[in-house]
């Protein structure tokens, strides 16, 4: 997903997934909607993805303080291949929706 992901880096089990900054690429109609959510999630795509991963797939990720576009993956040492496969499947499900789908699904999850 090169339009969504900028870089994936890490060492061992600690992995950082950096998202593209969507503030410049977002369709005009959604810019205002995201601006309303900016206080909660800093307007970043990774904030929406992190919230949806938890709500829809029970997957918890961490965020970084220095870069709002990075999700940290920090699985416990007892993580199994099944856990990794579950995360990859959930992550793929969300990213396959594209920017507009992710934002719409996040907004829907907040108004219920």
Residue pairs with C-beta under 8 A, 6 or more apart in sequence:
1 95
1 96
3 20
3 25
3 98
3 99
4 19
4 20
4 45
4 95
4 98
4 99
5 17
5 18
5 19
5 20
5 95
6 18
6 19
6 20
6 69
7 16
7 18
8 15
8 16
8 17
8 18
9 15
9 16
9 18
10 16
10 73
13 73
13 74
13 75
13 77
13 79
14 72
14 73
14 74
15 72
15 73
16 64
16 70
16 71
16 72
16 73
17 46
17 70
17 71
17 73
18 67
18 69
18 70
19 44
19 45
19 46
19 49
19 69
19 70
19 71
20 45
20 69
21 44
21 69
22 34
22 43
22 44
22 45
22 99
23 31
23 34
23 43
25 99
26 34
26 99
26 103
27 100
30 100
30 103
33 103
33 107
34 43
34 103
35 43
37 43
37 106
37 107
37 110
40 47
41 47
41 48
41 51
42 68
43 68
44 68
44 69
45 69
45 99
45 102
46 63
46 68
46 69
46 70
46 71
47 63
47 68
48 102
48 103
48 106
49 71
49 91
49 94
49 95
49 102
50 61
50 63
50 71
51 106
51 109
52 94
52 102
52 105
52 106
52 109
53 59
53 60
53 61
53 90
53 91
53 94
54 60
54 61
55 109
56 90
56 93
56 94
56 109
57 86
57 90
57 93
59 86
59 87
59 90
59 91
61 71
61 72
61 73
62 71
62 72
62 73
62 74
63 70
63 71
63 72
64 70
64 72
73 87
75 83
75 84
75 87
94 102
95 102
97 105
